[in-house]
Amino acid sequence: MQDYHLERATRISQFARHLSGMHARAHHEAHGPCFMIFSENKPDGLGDEKTLAESARPEMETVLERFTLAGIQSMPHLDSPIPLEIPGEGWKQDDSGSRYVQFSFEEKWFCIDIPRDTLFRFEGETMMKQRQGFFYLCDRPQFTLYGEDVEGHDPFRKIYLYGDEESAAQDMAYIFFQLWRFPVDSPFYVKACAFGGKYDWEDYDPI
């Protein structure tokens, strides 16, 4: 049991280290929003993963304009408690398809993004009850990213301030190791890219 806790702490530090590097990439290299995906598999191309980049409209304007868009320049606030009700459709139906967690890195904050079709319904219910701060995007449209199709891409999301990468890594560890019950020493693959593909860093590198 002690080995498990030590290994889990090591994985959390590993996740946090990858997340921490994205602030500099978004702000000083890409000068615009970026995303990072942690996946159980290394897909051929994009495989069956419905990434944040895919969900954006093809006609989205430059990443710099998106990065400075009014309304996402500061940390948004919830205007009421997050409801526990969740949708009845669109959930994962079987064990096919890769499990993955993805993040978007904006100007003042970043967010975790978990598409509904990678969760069984009971997992969504469990996550909402056990982890604070998660919400269903359609219930909080003020957190919609520019160019994002809320109806077609309607994930669970949680917002973090830069500097809180450790908390985000702990949430990701909860999802992989408690909710999805991956062994703590499971291999994962990480991809990081700027929206629009102008900058590409990790390409499903093993971690």
Summary of the structure (lengths in Angstrom):
residues: 207
radius of gyration: 16.2
end to end distance: 22.5
largest distance: 51.2
contacts: 587
relative contact order: 0.24
helix: 34%
strand: 20%
